[in-house]
Amino acid sequence: FEPDEEFLKDFVGFVYQITERDTGKKYIGKKFFWSVRKLPPLKGQKRKRTVKKQSDWMQYYGSSKELKLLVEQKGGDAYHREILRLCITKGECSYYEAKEQFERDVLLRDDYYNEFIGVKIHAKHVKTK
């Protein structure tokens, strides 16, 4: 399933799992669909400009240095990537990434590449409307 921009517009990002096909070793992370940049105002204007474009999510293999090096050596076909959850806010992405990581004990097991869990979330970030 390859979502188009029309489908993606309702989501900020996703929580994913990457699995090494031959060893079964995994990585849990999050990635945002969009990259948002603030640009200086145009001449004669006061308000900064916002530019939103699709991120590199389709070619992304996590932030783990070890995993990125292995992907470079073995190639992307040696890994299975799957989206575990689509998220509508950045806070929701952070919450569900940490939830998956804690539930799977990624720091305590040898079959995960994750080396740390960094999260700071407020209740209002994950409450639904």
Number of C-alpha atoms within 10 A of each C-alpha: 3 6 7 8 10 7 9 15 13 12 15 19 25 25 23 21 19 21 19 21 12 8 10 12 16 20 22 24 24 25 25 19 20 18 12 12 12 10 11 12 12 10 6 6 9 9 10 12 12 11 11 10 10 14 15 13 15 11 8 12 23 20 13 16 11 12 19 16 11 15 16 10 10 12 11 16 10 14 20 14 17 13 15 16 15 20 23 16 17 18 20 25 24 23 22 21 24 21 14 17 19 13 8 13 13 20 15 11 11 11 15 20 20 22 12 10 14 8 11 8 13 10 9 9 14 18 9 7 3
